[in-house]
Structure formats: C-alpha cells, structure tokens
Amino acid sequence: DSGVTQTPKHLITATGQRVTLRCSPRSGDLSVYWYQQSLDQGLQFLIQYYNGEERAKGNILERFSAQQFPDLHSELNLSSLELGDSALYFCASSVGAGGPHEQYFGPGTRLTVT
Amino acid sequence: QQQVKQSPQSLIVQKGGISIINCAYENTAFDYFPWYQQFPGKGPALLIAIRPDVSEKKEGRFTISFNKSAKQFSLHIMDSQPGDSATYFCADGDPNTDKLIFGTGTRLQVFP
C-alpha cells in the first residue's frame, strides 16, 4: 500500500458527461501528479500540483482540469467525455518539487466511457 | 516529445533465471531513473531508482545498471520468481518539471 488513495475505483459513464476523480496524497507529501494509462498511449503525465499551485502541465486536454485543495487532496475533472477518454487514471504524490523525488502511485480509477 | 525506448516488449523466463530489461533515453538533462512494477489492476509501485552519478545500484534481487555515455540503463532481476510476473516500466525524471516520462513497459512472465 503506497499510502495514496483514489476514489472511485471504477467509473462508468456516457459520452458527453463530466466526472470528477479524487486523490489523497501520502501524509506529508506536497506534490500531486496525475497520469493517464491507456493501451495505445501507455503512461502519460497530465499535470502536477505542488502545495496548491499548478507546477507542470503535460499532455492534458483542454476538456480536463485539476486542482489541489488546502488539505492537499486533488481532483481531476474530465468533461465532454469521449470514448477515447476511457483509461486508467493514476494519481501519484511526492514529498516536494524541483528535483528527483520518489513518486508513489495510488491504485487508480478505471474510467469507462460508453 | 521526449521518448524512452524500452525493450523487450515481453519476456519469458524460467524460475531461477535472470530477467533483463533495457531502456534508452534521449535527454541528457534527465537526472533520475526509476523502475516501476505493476500488477494487473494495481497502480505502478516504485521498485528501485538510480541517479546518473552512479553506474550501478542493487537492492536485493534487483539491480539497475546505468551507462551514461550510451544513455542507457537496465534492470536485472536475479533468481527470478513466479511472483515477479508483472509489467515493468522504466522512467526518466525531468528535472525541470518533475514529471516522469515512462517507457512502453515490459511484460515479464516467470514460469516455475
């Protein structure tokens, strides 16, 4: 158990809908990362927050957004969902930012868009 | 788009054998090279990591070998066990953004 929690574990929704994925980092970790894992794209970095502020953006679609709250939990919002958004979404956390820090992954949320 | 080239895509090893997975990176600015192990239905779990200032790091049966001049690093699993059967990902750590750039993964199967 990495100490990173994610809810829900599974999510099934229809195209055009909006969903929110939630992540709680390990105790003491200030950085939260979101990654998407799909069969054709592999593990792709989406976005990083550090202590409430956006720090880095990767291949995140404009339909997706995220935030980190004062209690350091984070939410990833996916809107106008398309079939191709079906994937595993992982949250990871690390102690800090600005250097090589070990990232610990949560169990993931499996999103299925029908 | 930065890439990490990982090979082989799949690997079958007999129990007790050595499993070797290779990765090659492009950007010499990368300064952190972790390996993750992922079981079906689970999140990637950090296995072992290395910085470019050392050429080898060993933790139990797992060893990372790092060749800075060739921009390559590899994972060796000694005395491979059926419980090691999983997908392994190498990654590069971007020092400017903290993001990890992952390889495409290697599915390892260890048969008794």
gemmi code that builds the backbone of each chain (N, CA, C; Angstrom):
import gemmi

chains = {
    "A": [
        ("ASP", (0.843, -1.185, 0.000), (0.000, 0.000, 0.000), (0.892, 1.255, 0.000)),
        ("SER", (0.717, 2.105, -1.029), (1.583, 3.269, -1.193), (1.220, 4.397, -0.247)),
        ("GLY", (0.001, 4.391, 0.276), (-0.465, 5.497, 1.107), (-1.232, 6.543, 0.315)),
        ("VAL", (-1.261, 6.415, -0.994), (-2.029, 7.316, -1.849), (-3.399, 6.669, -2.084)),
        ("THR", (-4.454, 7.418, -1.861), (-5.787, 6.867, -2.058), (-6.488, 7.583, -3.209)),
        ("GLN", (-7.284, 6.808, -3.933), (-8.035, 7.355, -5.056), (-9.453, 6.826, -5.019)),
        ("THR", (-10.392, 7.702, -5.325), (-11.783, 7.294, -5.442), (-12.417, 7.971, -6.649)),
        ("PRO", (-13.385, 7.334, -7.321), (-13.781, 5.951, -7.081), (-12.806, 4.980, -7.738)),
        ("LYS", (-12.986, 3.717, -7.508), (-12.134, 2.701, -8.117), (-12.537, 2.475, -9.577)),
        ("HIS", (-13.837, 2.468, -9.808), (-14.377, 2.295, -11.157), (-15.413, 3.374, -11.421)),
        ("LEU", (-15.501, 3.775, -12.676), (-16.478, 4.780, -13.071), (-16.928, 4.454, -14.492)),
        ("ILE", (-18.232, 4.310, -14.658), (-18.783, 4.067, -15.984), (-19.746, 5.207, -16.283)),
        ("THR", (-19.545, 5.861, -17.412), (-20.383, 7.000, -17.745), (-20.555, 7.080, -19.260)),
        ("ALA", (-21.401, 7.988, -19.684), (-21.699, 8.096, -21.115), (-20.925, 9.246, -21.752)),
        ("THR", (-20.832, 9.193, -23.058), (-20.170, 10.280, -23.786), (-20.874, 11.600, -23.512)),
        ("GLY", (-20.089, 12.661, -23.431), (-20.627, 13.989, -23.185), (-20.764, 14.353, -21.725)),
        ("GLN", (-20.618, 13.378, -20.866), (-20.772, 13.619, -19.434), (-19.491, 14.198, -18.818)),
        ("ARG", (-19.627, 14.546, -17.521), (-18.495, 15.088, -16.762), (-18.319, 14.250, -15.502)),
        ("VAL", (-17.058, 13.971, -15.154), (-16.774, 13.202, -13.945), (-15.654, 13.881, -13.166)),
        ("THR", (-15.590, 13.542, -11.876), (-14.530, 14.054, -11.011), (-13.843, 12.883, -10.325)),
        ("LEU", (-12.537, 12.841, -10.459), (-11.725, 11.817, -9.803), (-11.008, 12.476, -8.629)),
        ("ARG", (-10.921, 11.739, -7.540), (-10.348, 12.311, -6.331), (-9.110, 11.560, -5.888)),
        ("CYS", (-8.170, 12.306, -5.327), (-6.907, 11.723, -4.878), (-6.481, 12.348, -3.563)),
        ("SER", (-6.058, 11.501, -2.618), (-5.449, 11.985, -1.381), (-4.007, 11.524, -1.346)),
        ("PRO", (-3.063, 12.456, -1.241), (-1.648, 12.056, -1.273), (-1.222, 11.401, 0.032)),
        ("ARG", (-0.012, 10.863, 0.035), (0.565, 10.325, 1.252), (0.712, 11.452, 2.267)),
        ("SER", (0.616, 11.085, 3.518), (0.778, 12.065, 4.576), (2.141, 12.746, 4.451)),
        ("GLY", (2.142, 14.076, 4.422), (3.391, 14.817, 4.323), (3.820, 15.186, 2.919)),
        ("ASP", (3.207, 14.560, 1.917), (3.575, 14.870, 0.532), (2.861, 16.134, 0.066)),
        ("LEU", (3.604, 17.006, -0.604), (3.032, 18.269, -1.064), (2.729, 18.272, -2.565)),
        ("SER", (3.376, 17.381, -3.291), (3.163, 17.320, -4.744), (2.192, 16.210, -5.104)),
        ("VAL", (1.303, 16.529, -6.037), (0.374, 15.543, -6.575), (0.500, 15.564, -8.094)),
        ("TYR", (0.551, 14.391, -8.671), (0.662, 14.241, -10.119), (-0.530, 13.420, -10.605)),
        ("TRP", (-0.967, 13.703, -11.813), (-1.981, 12.879, -12.464), (-1.393, 12.291, -13.740)),
        ("TYR", (-1.639, 10.994, -13.911), (-1.185, 10.277, -15.102), (-2.371, 9.510, -15.695)),
        ("GLN", (-2.328, 9.349, -17.003), (-3.325, 8.557, -17.712), (-2.635, 7.335, -18.303)),
        ("GLN", (-3.245, 6.176, -18.121), (-2.689, 4.956, -18.709), (-3.704, 4.334, -19.653)),
        ("SER", (-3.346, 4.268, -20.916), (-4.197, 3.619, -21.904), (-3.360, 2.630, -22.696)),
        ("LEU", (-4.032, 1.724, -23.380), (-3.315, 0.673, -24.106), (-2.465, 1.251, -25.224)),
        ("ASP", (-2.977, 2.278, -25.908), (-2.236, 2.797, -27.058), (-1.230, 3.886, -26.706)),
        ("GLN", (-1.442, 4.590, -25.606), (-0.552, 5.707, -25.249), (0.356, 5.395, -24.064)),
        ("GLY", (0.133, 4.287, -23.395), (0.961, 3.981, -22.239), (0.662, 4.923, -21.081)),
        ("LEU", (1.657, 5.128, -20.221), (1.519, 6.013, -19.065), (1.950, 7.417, -19.456)),
        ("GLN", (1.002, 8.348, -19.393), (1.278, 9.712, -19.825), (1.029, 10.685, -18.672)),
        ("PHE", (1.980, 11.577, -18.466), (1.839, 12.616, -17.453), (0.812, 13.647, -17.895)),
        ("LEU", (-0.075, 13.995, -16.989), (-1.089, 15.002, -17.307), (-0.776, 16.348, -16.668)),
        ("ILE", (-0.629, 16.358, -15.344), (-0.479, 17.628, -14.659), (0.090, 17.384, -13.260)),
        ("GLN", (0.785, 18.407, -12.730), (1.343, 18.347, -11.378), (0.924, 19.573, -10.596)),
        ("TYR", (0.584, 19.355, -9.333), (0.339, 20.444, -8.394), (1.316, 20.313, -7.236)),
        ("TYR", (1.763, 21.455, -6.786), (2.649, 21.482, -5.618), (2.091, 22.489, -4.631)),
        ("ASN", (1.722, 22.011, -3.464), (1.227, 22.854, -2.371), (0.127, 23.811, -2.842)),
        ("GLY", (-0.759, 23.291, -3.646), (-1.919, 24.059, -4.069), (-1.772, 24.793, -5.389)),
        ("GLU", (-0.537, 24.842, -5.916), (-0.307, 25.594, -7.147), (0.046, 24.644, -8.298)),
        ("GLU", (-0.448, 24.958, -9.476), (-0.076, 24.167, -10.649), (1.405, 24.374, -10.930)),
        ("ARG", (2.131, 23.267, -11.114), (3.572, 23.366, -11.319), (3.985, 22.952, -12.737)),
        ("ALA", (3.332, 21.957, -13.266), (3.714, 21.493, -14.606), (2.511, 20.894, -15.308)),
        ("LYS", (2.491, 21.079, -16.614), (1.429, 20.511, -17.434), (2.038, 19.611, -18.486)),
        ("GLY", (1.357, 18.503, -18.728), (1.794, 17.601, -19.779), (0.764, 17.558, -20.879)),
        ("ASN", (0.464, 16.349, -21.333), (-0.479, 16.189, -22.435), (-1.921, 16.180, -21.940)),
        ("ILE", (-2.312, 17.233, -21.291), (-3.665, 17.297, -20.743), (-4.572, 18.063, -21.689)),
        ("LEU", (-5.709, 17.453, -21.991), (-6.661, 18.069, -22.901), (-7.320, 19.273, -22.237)),
        ("GLU", (-7.805, 20.199, -23.060), (-8.484, 21.382, -22.527), (-9.772, 21.002, -21.818)),
        ("ARG", (-10.340, 19.871, -22.156), (-11.573, 19.387, -21.510), (-11.292, 18.862, -20.099)),
        ("PHE", (-10.031, 18.714, -19.775), (-9.645, 18.211, -18.463), (-9.105, 19.360, -17.616)),
        ("SER", (-9.371, 19.312, -16.335), (-8.804, 20.305, -15.438), (-8.564, 19.653, -14.089)),
        ("ALA", (-7.745, 20.272, -13.298), (-7.436, 19.714, -11.987), (-7.240, 20.841, -11.004)),
        ("GLN", (-7.287, 20.489, -9.725), (-6.943, 21.446, -8.690), (-6.476, 20.696, -7.462)),
        ("GLN", (-5.731, 21.406, -6.624), (-5.294, 20.852, -5.347), (-5.799, 21.782, -4.248)),
        ("PHE", (-6.437, 21.203, -3.269), (-7.101, 21.955, -2.227), (-6.172, 22.212, -1.040)),
        ("PRO", (-6.564, 23.113, -0.139), (-5.700, 23.417, 1.020), (-5.330, 22.194, 1.855)),
        ("ASP", (-6.187, 21.178, 1.892), (-5.819, 19.971, 2.649), (-4.951, 19.033, 1.804)),
        ("LEU", (-4.553, 19.484, 0.632), (-3.632, 18.830, -0.309), (-4.253, 17.715, -1.133)),
        ("HIS", (-5.535, 17.396, -0.905), (-6.116, 16.426, -1.809), (-6.329, 17.097, -3.166)),
        ("SER", (-6.454, 16.282, -4.192), (-6.571, 16.820, -5.536), (-7.759, 16.180, -6.255)),
        ("GLU", (-8.303, 16.915, -7.181), (-9.380, 16.408, -8.010), (-9.050, 16.652, -9.483)),
        ("LEU", (-9.365, 15.657, -10.291), (-9.202, 15.757, -11.743), (-10.592, 15.734, -12.348)),
        ("ASN", (-10.933, 16.789, -13.052), (-12.238, 16.916, -13.674), (-12.142, 16.648, -15.166)),
        ("LEU", (-12.961, 15.729, -15.634), (-12.966, 15.373, -17.052), (-14.355, 15.700, -17.593)),
        ("SER", (-14.434, 16.534, -18.624), (-15.737, 16.936, -19.136), (-15.868, 16.608, -20.624)),
        ("SER", (-17.095, 16.702, -21.107), (-17.399, 16.383, -22.511), (-16.715, 15.085, -22.921)),
        ("LEU", (-16.946, 14.072, -22.113), (-16.204, 12.828, -22.271), (-16.427, 12.171, -23.628)),
        ("GLU", (-15.347, 11.606, -24.130), (-15.372, 10.876, -25.404), (-14.955, 9.430, -25.143)),
        ("LEU", (-15.274, 8.564, -26.100), (-14.926, 7.152, -25.950), (-13.432, 6.977, -25.695)),
        ("GLY", (-12.639, 7.807, -26.348), (-11.188, 7.708, -26.227), (-10.641, 8.117, -24.881)),
        ("ASP", (-11.475, 8.662, -24.022), (-11.029, 9.034, -22.678), (-11.042, 7.830, -21.734)),
        ("SER", (-11.599, 6.730, -22.193), (-11.601, 5.513, -21.385), (-10.158, 5.096, -21.112)),
        ("ALA", (-9.819, 4.985, -19.843), (-8.438, 4.697, -19.462), (-8.371, 4.511, -17.960)),
        ("LEU", (-7.178, 4.182, -17.505), (-6.883, 4.203, -16.074), (-6.260, 5.548, -15.741)),
        ("TYR", (-6.731, 6.173, -14.689), (-6.183, 7.455, -14.266), (-5.537, 7.251, -12.895)),
        ("PHE", (-4.247, 7.578, -12.862), (-3.489, 7.406, -11.623), (-3.096, 8.751, -11.048)),
        ("CYS", (-3.125, 8.784, -9.758), (-2.589, 9.909, -9.015), (-1.310, 9.414, -8.346)),
        ("ALA", (-0.316, 10.274, -8.280), (0.916, 9.952, -7.562), (1.250, 11.140, -6.670)),
        ("SER", (2.031, 10.891, -5.644), (2.452, 12.001, -4.802), (3.922, 11.881, -4.455)),
        ("SER", (4.508, 13.007, -4.145), (5.907, 13.029, -3.710), (6.060, 14.116, -2.662)),
        ("VAL", (7.191, 14.059, -1.976), (7.419, 14.978, -0.868), (7.450, 16.420, -1.337)),
        ("GLY", (8.237, 16.667, -2.399), (8.432, 18.050, -2.801), (8.389, 18.250, -4.285)),
        ("ALA", (9.122, 19.257, -4.735), (9.180, 19.574, -6.158), (10.568, 20.137, -6.459)),
        ("GLY", (10.852, 20.278, -7.756), (12.118, 20.881, -8.148), (13.302, 19.967, -8.017)),
        ("GLY", (13.092, 18.695, -8.179), (14.213, 17.754, -8.102), (13.701, 16.350, -8.177)),
        ("PRO", (14.576, 15.376, -8.263), (14.109, 13.997, -8.360), (13.554, 13.501, -7.025)),
        ("HIS", (12.270, 13.401, -6.952), (11.614, 12.885, -5.763), (10.876, 11.616, -6.117)),
        ("GLU", (10.916, 10.656, -5.211), (10.203, 9.418, -5.444), (8.706, 9.681, -5.523)),
        ("GLN", (8.109, 9.167, -6.581), (6.670, 9.316, -6.765), (5.986, 8.004, -6.423)),
        ("TYR", (4.959, 8.103, -5.594), (4.214, 6.935, -5.163), (2.812, 7.008, -5.757)),
        ("PHE", (2.433, 5.917, -6.404), (1.177, 5.887, -7.142), (0.039, 5.304, -6.321)),
        ("GLY", (-1.146, 5.831, -6.569), (-2.347, 5.260, -5.993), (-2.837, 4.080, -6.805)),
        ("PRO", (-3.948, 3.471, -6.386), (-4.465, 2.280, -7.067), (-5.171, 2.575, -8.379)),
        ("GLY", (-5.473, 3.845, -8.635), (-6.059, 4.223, -9.911), (-7.576, 4.238, -9.929)),
        ("THR", (-8.114, 4.958, -10.882), (-9.542, 4.950, -11.187), (-9.693, 4.489, -12.632)),
        ("ARG", (-10.473, 3.424, -12.811), (-10.726, 2.944, -14.169), (-11.971, 3.631, -14.702)),
        ("LEU", (-11.798, 4.442, -15.730), (-12.907, 5.164, -16.345), (-13.307, 4.475, -17.630)),
        ("THR", (-14.585, 4.171, -17.734), (-15.137, 3.596, -18.959), (-16.195, 4.545, -19.481)),
        ("VAL", (-16.017, 5.020, -20.707), (-16.974, 5.908, -21.346), (-17.707, 5.112, -22.419)),
        ("THR", (-19.035, 5.062, -22.300), (-19.817, 4.247, -23.246), (-20.651, 5.121, -24.181)),
    ],
    "B": [
        ("GLN", (8.679, 15.573, -28.580), (8.218, 14.704, -27.496), (9.379, 13.811, -27.070)),
        ("GLN", (9.767, 13.927, -25.804), (10.837, 13.094, -25.283), (10.362, 11.650, -25.259)),
        ("GLN", (11.288, 10.738, -25.521), (10.922, 9.335, -25.528), (11.860, 8.538, -24.658)),
        ("VAL", (11.321, 7.446, -24.176), (12.122, 6.439, -23.504), (11.837, 5.131, -24.229)),
        ("LYS", (12.854, 4.556, -24.794), (12.673, 3.322, -25.557), (12.981, 2.138, -24.666)),
        ("GLN", (11.996, 1.282, -24.485), (12.114, 0.138, -23.579), (11.997, -1.150, -24.368)),
        ("SER", (12.838, -2.109, -24.008), (12.793, -3.411, -24.664), (13.234, -4.504, -23.694)),
        ("PRO", (12.770, -5.746, -23.874), (11.799, -6.163, -24.878), (10.375, -5.815, -24.447)),
        ("GLN", (9.439, -6.019, -25.322), (8.032, -5.759, -25.006), (7.503, -6.828, -24.060)),
        ("SER", (7.979, -8.064, -24.262), (7.601, -9.149, -23.361), (8.797, -10.062, -23.157)),
        ("LEU", (8.766, -10.759, -22.023), (9.909, -11.576, -21.626), (9.404, -12.785, -20.860)),
        ("ILE", (9.871, -13.940, -21.257), (9.520, -15.175, -20.561), (10.800, -15.770, -20.004)),
        ("VAL", (10.793, -16.016, -18.695), (11.990, -16.503, -18.006), (11.598, -17.681, -17.117)),
        ("GLN", (12.491, -18.605, -17.000), (12.250, -19.730, -16.109), (12.626, -19.335, -14.680)),
        ("LYS", (11.939, -19.921, -13.738), (12.220, -19.668, -12.319), (13.699, -19.889, -12.037)),
        ("GLY", (14.285, -18.915, -11.333), (15.701, -19.003, -11.016), (16.598, -18.310, -12.026)),
        ("GLY", (16.043, -17.939, -13.167), (16.820, -17.292, -14.214), (16.974, -15.788, -13.978)),
        ("ILE", (17.698, -15.150, -14.893), (17.911, -13.707, -14.812), (17.025, -13.010, -15.845)),
        ("SER", (16.284, -12.011, -15.385), (15.461, -11.202, -16.289), (16.184, -9.884, -16.522)),
        ("ILE", (16.282, -9.484, -17.785), (16.972, -8.231, -18.122), (16.078, -7.381, -19.010)),
        ("ILE", (15.844, -6.153, -18.574), (15.022, -5.212, -19.324), (15.857, -3.960, -19.565)),
        ("ASN", (15.798, -3.455, -20.782), (16.647, -2.332, -21.173), (15.853, -1.083, -21.525)),
        ("CYS", (16.441, 0.061, -21.235), (15.827, 1.333, -21.611), (16.884, 2.285, -22.129)),
        ("ALA", (16.481, 3.118, -23.086), (17.364, 4.139, -23.639), (16.643, 5.478, -23.593)),
        ("TYR", (17.370, 6.515, -23.190), (16.741, 7.825, -23.083), (17.432, 8.798, -24.015)),
        ("GLU", (16.793, 9.956, -24.209), (17.306, 10.923, -25.175), (17.951, 12.138, -24.517)),
        ("ASN", (17.310, 12.631, -23.481), (17.711, 13.919, -22.924), (18.733, 13.737, -21.812)),
        ("THR", (19.929, 14.249, -22.037), (20.985, 14.080, -21.036), (20.734, 14.909, -19.785)),
        ("ALA", (19.732, 15.776, -19.833), (19.413, 16.571, -18.645), (18.656, 15.762, -17.602)),
        ("PHE", (18.097, 14.614, -18.023), (17.373, 13.791, -17.058), (18.319, 13.322, -15.965)),
        ("ASP", (17.843, 13.358, -14.727), (18.742, 13.057, -13.621), (18.178, 12.060, -12.630)),
        ("TYR", (17.171, 11.329, -13.038), (16.552, 10.377, -12.120), (15.905, 9.288, -12.946)),
        ("PHE", (16.238, 8.045, -12.613), (15.794, 6.924, -13.449), (15.203, 5.829, -12.567)),
        ("PRO", (13.887, 5.862, -12.376), (13.246, 4.835, -11.559), (12.699, 3.689, -12.407)),
        ("TRP", (12.496, 2.567, -11.748), (11.789, 1.437, -12.331), (10.545, 1.174, -11.489)),
        ("TYR", (9.443, 0.927, -12.179), (8.191, 0.624, -11.517), (7.715, -0.773, -11.913)),
        ("GLN", (7.040, -1.406, -10.961), (6.452, -2.735, -11.166), (4.941, -2.585, -11.051)),
        ("GLN", (4.230, -3.130, -12.013), (2.768, -3.018, -11.981), (2.117, -4.380, -12.165)),
        ("PHE", (1.288, -4.755, -11.203), (0.481, -5.968, -11.308), (-0.883, -5.596, -11.888)),
        ("PRO", (-1.542, -6.556, -12.535), (-2.851, -6.255, -13.139), (-3.823, -5.667, -12.124)),
        ("GLY", (-4.464, -4.573, -12.518), (-5.455, -3.943, -11.653), (-4.882, -3.104, -10.536)),
        ("LYS", (-3.559, -2.927, -10.513), (-2.919, -2.158, -9.451), (-2.178, -0.958, -10.034)),
        ("GLY", (-1.818, -0.028, -9.173), (-1.015, 1.086, -9.621), (0.455, 0.713, -9.694)),
        ("PRO", (1.235, 1.457, -10.471), (2.682, 1.197, -10.519), (3.305, 1.385, -9.141)),
        ("ALA", (4.183, 0.474, -8.782), (4.867, 0.541, -7.491), (6.349, 0.769, -7.731)),
        ("LEU", (6.899, 1.758, -7.046), (8.324, 2.063, -7.185), (9.152, 0.878, -6.710)),
        ("LEU", (10.054, 0.433, -7.597), (10.862, -0.755, -7.301), (12.264, -0.361, -6.866)),
        ("ILE", (12.905, 0.432, -7.679), (14.287, 0.848, -7.446), (14.563, 2.026, -8.361)),
        ("ALA", (15.473, 2.918, -7.952), (15.776, 4.095, -8.762), (17.264, 4.405, -8.678)),
        ("ILE", (17.763, 5.124, -9.682), (19.187, 5.459, -9.724), (19.363, 6.880, -10.208)),
        ("ARG", (20.425, 7.533, -9.733), (20.837, 8.832, -10.218), (22.036, 8.619, -11.146)),
        ("PRO", (22.297, 9.536, -12.074), (23.367, 9.314, -13.055), (24.781, 9.419, -12.505)),
        ("ASP", (24.927, 9.732, -11.223), (26.272, 9.829, -10.680), (26.820, 8.479, -10.230)),
        ("VAL", (26.012, 7.426, -10.326), (26.483, 6.074, -10.022), (26.190, 5.164, -11.215)),
        ("SER", (26.966, 4.096, -11.354), (26.789, 3.214, -12.505), (25.952, 1.981, -12.178)),
        ("GLU", (25.771, 1.725, -10.892), (25.003, 0.541, -10.527), (24.390, 0.724, -9.147)),
        ("LYS", (23.192, 0.173, -8.997), (22.536, 0.178, -7.691), (21.832, -1.149, -7.515)),
        ("LYS", (22.019, -1.738, -6.340), (21.450, -3.057, -6.090), (20.579, -3.010, -4.857)),
        ("GLU", (19.393, -3.615, -4.972), (18.519, -3.768, -3.821), (17.925, -5.181, -3.868)),
        ("GLY", (18.473, -6.032, -3.021), (18.011, -7.422, -3.022), (18.316, -8.088, -4.353)),
        ("ARG", (17.302, -8.644, -4.971), (17.488, -9.331, -6.259), (17.451, -8.381, -7.452)),
        ("PHE", (17.179, -7.108, -7.197), (17.017, -6.132, -8.273), (18.250, -5.232, -8.378)),
        ("THR", (18.753, -5.081, -9.604), (19.925, -4.247, -9.853), (19.657, -3.350, -11.056)),
        ("ILE", (19.993, -2.075, -10.909), (19.978, -1.161, -12.051), (21.422, -0.949, -12.481)),
        ("SER", (21.666, -1.096, -13.785), (22.958, -0.744, -14.369), (22.754, 0.480, -15.233)),
        ("PHE", (23.638, 1.460, -15.084), (23.457, 2.732, -15.773), (24.691, 3.041, -16.606)),
        ("ASN", (24.489, 3.348, -17.892), (25.584, 3.702, -18.793), (25.315, 5.104, -19.328)),
        ("LYS", (25.942, 6.087, -18.678), (25.646, 7.479, -19.016), (26.082, 7.823, -20.443)),
        ("SER", (27.229, 7.341, -20.873), (27.724, 7.687, -22.210), (26.835, 7.122, -23.303)),
        ("ALA", (26.261, 5.943, -23.061), (25.369, 5.327, -24.050), (23.923, 5.757, -23.858)),
        ("LYS", (23.648, 6.496, -22.797), (22.291, 6.924, -22.449), (21.360, 5.721, -22.348)),
        ("GLN", (21.834, 4.711, -21.621), (21.045, 3.503, -21.450), (21.090, 3.066, -19.997)),
        ("PHE", (20.016, 2.413, -19.567), (20.015, 1.809, -18.244), (19.155, 0.551, -18.299)),
        ("SER", (19.476, -0.372, -17.417), (18.779, -1.651, -17.472), (18.455, -2.144, -16.074)),
        ("LEU", (17.434, -2.986, -16.027), (17.016, -3.641, -14.789), (17.344, -5.114, -14.904)),
        ("HIS", (18.050, -5.629, -13.900), (18.341, -7.052, -13.827), (17.605, -7.613, -12.626)),
        ("ILE", (16.858, -8.680, -12.854), (16.192, -9.386, -11.750), (16.858, -10.749, -11.631)),
        ("MET", (17.601, -10.924, -10.559), (18.295, -12.185, -10.326), (17.348, -13.191, -9.690)),
        ("ASP", (17.616, -14.482, -9.932), (16.809, -15.542, -9.318), (15.315, -15.223, -9.469)),
        ("SER", (14.888, -14.992, -10.682), (13.507, -14.593, -10.954), (12.508, -15.616, -10.391)),
        ("GLN", (11.418, -15.106, -9.823), (10.404, -15.929, -9.191), (9.041, -15.714, -9.869)),
        ("PRO", (8.155, -16.702, -9.791), (6.816, -16.515, -10.381), (6.112, -15.264, -9.863)),
        ("GLY", (6.366, -14.900, -8.613), (5.772, -13.692, -8.036), (6.287, -12.407, -8.666)),
        ("ASP", (7.365, -12.493, -9.459), (7.882, -11.324, -10.162), (7.118, -11.055, -11.450)),
        ("SER", (6.247, -11.987, -11.821), (5.479, -11.829, -13.063), (4.610, -10.585, -12.965)),
        ("ALA", (4.894, -9.619, -13.809), (4.248, -8.301, -13.757), (4.716, -7.519, -14.985)),
        ("THR", (4.220, -6.287, -15.084), (4.723, -5.391, -16.126), (5.679, -4.397, -15.479)),
        ("TYR", (6.822, -4.207, -16.096), (7.845, -3.319, -15.570), (8.005, -2.105, -16.483)),
        ("PHE", (8.061, -0.947, -15.859), (8.220, 0.302, -16.590), (9.485, 1.009, -16.127)),
        ("CYS", (10.293, 1.446, -17.076), (11.363, 2.369, -16.740), (10.820, 3.776, -16.928)),
        ("ALA", (11.487, 4.741, -16.346), (11.060, 6.130, -16.489), (12.260, 7.049, -16.362)),
        ("ASP", (12.096, 8.239, -16.918), (13.093, 9.295, -16.766), (12.447, 10.429, -15.985)),
        ("GLY", (13.211, 11.024, -15.102), (12.706, 12.156, -14.344), (13.198, 13.452, -14.942)),
        ("ASP", (12.274, 14.292, -15.375), (12.611, 15.589, -15.949), (12.899, 16.561, -14.812)),
        ("PRO", (14.133, 17.056, -14.700), (14.463, 17.913, -13.554), (13.760, 19.261, -13.585)),
        ("ASN", (13.281, 19.674, -14.758), (12.638, 20.983, -14.851), (11.177, 20.943, -14.446)),
        ("THR", (10.551, 19.796, -14.619), (9.110, 19.733, -14.371), (8.718, 18.670, -13.348)),
        ("ASP", (9.625, 17.833, -12.930), (9.350, 16.723, -12.003), (8.563, 15.589, -12.640)),
        ("LYS", (8.081, 15.764, -13.857), (7.268, 14.695, -14.433), (8.129, 13.491, -14.753)),
        ("LEU", (7.497, 12.337, -14.772), (8.158, 11.114, -15.197), (7.717, 10.799, -16.623)),
        ("ILE", (8.684, 10.465, -17.459), (8.398, 10.013, -18.813), (8.645, 8.519, -18.824)),
        ("PHE", (7.588, 7.768, -19.103), (7.651, 6.323, -18.963), (7.968, 5.624, -20.268)),
        ("GLY", (8.659, 4.496, -20.142), (8.816, 3.586, -21.262), (7.510, 2.869, -21.530)),
        ("THR", (7.498, 2.052, -22.568), (6.261, 1.399, -23.006), (5.929, 0.152, -22.208)),
        ("GLY", (6.823, -0.269, -21.344), (6.538, -1.405, -20.481), (7.034, -2.730, -21.030)),
        ("THR", (7.384, -3.625, -20.108), (7.796, -4.986, -20.452), (6.988, -5.944, -19.606)),
        ("ARG", (6.285, -6.837, -20.279), (5.515, -7.836, -19.537), (6.405, -9.039, -19.272)),
        ("LEU", (6.672, -9.278, -18.011), (7.527, -10.383, -17.608), (6.679, -11.540, -17.098)),
        ("GLN", (6.959, -12.717, -17.617), (6.325, -13.935, -17.116), (7.424, -14.890, -16.671)),
        ("VAL", (7.333, -15.317, -15.421), (8.303, -16.257, -14.867), (7.590, -17.572, -14.613)),
        ("PHE", (8.056, -18.611, -15.278), (7.413, -19.918, -15.167), (8.187, -20.807, -14.201)),
        ("PRO", (7.459, -21.568, -13.370), (8.108, -22.446, -12.385), (8.827, -23.616, -13.051)),
    ],
}
model = gemmi.Model(1)
for chain_id, residues in chains.items():
    chain = gemmi.Chain(chain_id)
    for i, (resn, *xyz) in enumerate(residues, 1):
        res = gemmi.Residue()
        res.name, res.seqid = resn, gemmi.SeqId(i, " ")
        for name, pos in zip(("N", "CA", "C"), xyz):
            atom = gemmi.Atom()
            atom.name, atom.element = name, gemmi.Element(name[0])
            atom.pos, atom.b_iso = gemmi.Position(*pos), 0.0
            res.add_atom(atom)
        chain.add_residue(res)
    model.add_chain(chain)
structure = gemmi.Structure()
structure.add_model(model)
structure.setup_entities()
